[in-house]
Amino acid sequence: MPLAALTPPAGDLGLEAFRRLGPWSSALGFAPFSLLLAAIAVLPLVPKVAGWWGRLPNKWALALLCSVAGAGFHYTVAGDPARLLDTLLDYLAFIALLSSLYVVSGGIHISGAFSGLPWLNTVFLALGGVLANVMGTTGASMVLIRPLLHANRRRRHKVHVVVFFIFVVSNTGGLLTPLGDPPLYLGFLKGVPFAWTLGLLPQWALLQGLLLTIFHFLDEIVFHREELEVKHALVEDLRQAERPLHVQGKANVGLLLGILAVVIGAGHWLLPALQARWGEAHAALLGKAVQILAFGGITGLALWLKASPAGGVPFRRNHFSFEPLEEVAAVFLGIFGAMLPALDLLQARAADLPLHSPWQFFWMTGVLSSFLDNAPTYLTFASLAAVKADAAGGSLGALAHASPLLLKAVACGAVFMGANTYIGNGPNFMVKAIAERSGLEMPSFLAYVGWSAAVLLPLFLVETLVFFR
């Protein structure tokens, strides 16, 4: 069965049109995304334009330009307005979910007996890596990043804490359930059993254990170089804490559970019911529309609580601001549109790629997931793996039984390597923006890639040797 029948980005005719493109036309298809990526990576480093890029309206303008250019290229080649509508709904659903998690978590203030001591930071990250499987990487990141920043407010050197938070909580932690990361949820919707991802526990445990060990020793080294008064202040914070743990904003905790209920309900009940009534294509569009409305309603309730005297207290203590959300919405508007022709070209040529071994699927899926949306990248290579493994009907559910190692390689590549860049996964950029809003100077795009190359790539090689040879 051809790959086009399994993952049609623009319909069979659209795929065929992208296959016929020559090298120069193909390069032009990657141009919008390349321009946006270059802007994100380079402009903050150029003094003459860094100020221009730092203004939010200019980010919106450039993102909109790249998005329209990508969508226009796709439509010119494929002539498929349905794909444009589907991508627009994908973006709106993504922003609706991110907005609801951001606003709801902004009304949850966690305080208690914790400070920026190395062992407590390590426990914090480990807890986040577990919660990412229940709340999703986005939910766990939004709930925990503010208390982590507050706990480390006295530390003079804490950039590494946030970088490892992105590694552990915002990405690699969410591997064990379909709720953990969008690619796994998409696999669940495409037939992978809900509990199948629990079989990824060895891969998860090895990487989490190595990351937490490296972080703890690094944080110990940095901590012991801190001035003596900083250490005393951190210990005093711990001693004077009134209670071990205190959560303000319990109504928002209920709203957070409502978000999880919407996500689970959409996969378990809503989409199957809509597919039985309207067919798969229409069900997907209707399902996204329902989720957008549901997330919007939850966000509205959270804003109503924010406006009340009592409900607004956690927001004020969290120094809540919409600026990080606005920045992420602008950047990902550009990403969703600009990556359209890049994904089209990838899916049109994927069947020609010489991929056979699990390690090849792990690295190819991972490298592309570092820059492109990891959900469609996962689907592309999982579907290709189903074809290579001759799984019944090209089904991902059949692949999970016929050749589980190939699907594990694709899943781990998509989830793990989303940590390689700020744009590899939605919460990465959000955590960066929140940290910068708190006054912390985060690494630039290229400097962060340097961190991931130094820390993550050797660990991915270990994963390859242990699990995917």
TANOR-V623352 format. One record per backbone hydrogen bond with DSSP energy under -1.0 kcal/mol. CO is the residue of the C=O (numbers start at 1). NH is the residue of the N-H. Records with the same first field share a line. If there is no record, write none. Layout:
CO = NH, NH
This chain:
2 = 5
3 = 6, 7
11 = 15
12 = 16
13 = 17
14 = 18
15 = 19
16 = 20
22 = 26
23 = 27
24 = 28
25 = 29
26 = 30
30 = 34
31 = 35
32 = 36
33 = 37
34 = 38
35 = 39
36 = 40
37 = 41
38 = 42
39 = 43
42 = 45
43 = 46
46 = 49, 50
49 = 53
50 = 54
52 = 55
55 = 59
56 = 60
57 = 61
58 = 62
59 = 63
60 = 64
61 = 65
62 = 66
63 = 67
64 = 68
65 = 69
66 = 70
67 = 71
68 = 72
69 = 73
70 = 74
71 = 75
72 = 76
73 = 77
74 = 78
75 = 79
81 = 85
82 = 86
83 = 87
84 = 88
85 = 89
86 = 90
87 = 91
88 = 92
89 = 93
90 = 94
91 = 95
92 = 96
93 = 97
94 = 98
95 = 99
96 = 100
97 = 101
98 = 102
99 = 103
100 = 104
101 = 105
102 = 106
104 = 107
105 = 108
109 = 248
111 = 246
112 = 114
117 = 121
118 = 122
119 = 123
120 = 124
121 = 125
122 = 126
123 = 127
124 = 128
125 = 129
126 = 130
127 = 131
128 = 132
130 = 133
131 = 134, 135
136 = 140
137 = 141
138 = 142
139 = 143
140 = 144
141 = 145
144 = 148
145 = 149
146 = 150
147 = 151
148 = 152
150 = 153
151 = 116
152 = 155
158 = 162
159 = 163
160 = 164
161 = 165
162 = 166
163 = 167
164 = 168
165 = 169, 170
167 = 172
168 = 173
171 = 174
173 = 175
177 = 180
180 = 137
181 = 185
182 = 186
183 = 187
184 = 188
185 = 189
186 = 190
187 = 192
188 = 191
193 = 196
195 = 198
196 = 199
197 = 200
198 = 201
200 = 204
201 = 205
202 = 206
203 = 207
204 = 208
205 = 209
206 = 210
207 = 211
208 = 212
209 = 213
210 = 214
211 = 215
212 = 216
213 = 217
214 = 218
215 = 219
216 = 220
217 = 221
218 = 222
219 = 223
220 = 224
223 = 226
227 = 231
228 = 232
229 = 233
230 = 234
231 = 235
232 = 236
233 = 237
234 = 238
235 = 239
236 = 240
244 = 113
246 = 111
248 = 109
249 = 253
250 = 254
251 = 255
252 = 256
253 = 257
254 = 258
255 = 259
256 = 260
257 = 261
258 = 262
259 = 263
260 = 264
261 = 265
262 = 266
263 = 267
264 = 268
265 = 269, 270
266 = 271
269 = 273
270 = 274
271 = 275
272 = 276
273 = 277
274 = 278
275 = 279
279 = 283
280 = 284
281 = 285
282 = 286
283 = 287
284 = 288
285 = 289
286 = 290
287 = 291
288 = 292
289 = 293
290 = 294
291 = 295
292 = 296
293 = 297
294 = 298
295 = 299
296 = 300
297 = 301
298 = 302
299 = 303
300 = 304
301 = 305
302 = 306
303 = 307
308 = 312
310 = 313
312 = 316
313 = 317
314 = 318
315 = 320
316 = 319
322 = 326
323 = 327
324 = 328
325 = 329
326 = 330
327 = 331
328 = 332
329 = 333
330 = 334
331 = 335
332 = 336
333 = 337
334 = 338
335 = 339
337 = 340
339 = 343
340 = 344
341 = 345
342 = 346
343 = 347
344 = 348
345 = 349
346 = 350
349 = 352
350 = 353
353 = 355
357 = 361
358 = 362
359 = 363
360 = 364
361 = 365
362 = 366
363 = 367
364 = 368
365 = 369
366 = 370
368 = 371, 372
373 = 377
374 = 378
375 = 379
376 = 380
377 = 381
378 = 382
379 = 383
380 = 384
381 = 385
382 = 386
383 = 387
384 = 388
385 = 389
386 = 391
387 = 390
391 = 394
392 = 395
395 = 399
396 = 400
398 = 402
399 = 403
403 = 407
404 = 408
405 = 409
406 = 410
407 = 411
408 = 412
409 = 413
410 = 414
411 = 415
412 = 416
413 = 417
416 = 419
417 = 420
421 = 424
425 = 428
426 = 430
427 = 431
428 = 432
429 = 433
430 = 434
431 = 435
432 = 436
433 = 437
434 = 438
435 = 440
436 = 439
440 = 442
444 = 448
445 = 449
446 = 450
447 = 451
448 = 452
449 = 453
450 = 454
451 = 455
452 = 456, 457
456 = 460
457 = 461
458 = 462
459 = 463
460 = 464
461 = 465
462 = 466
463 = 467
464 = 468
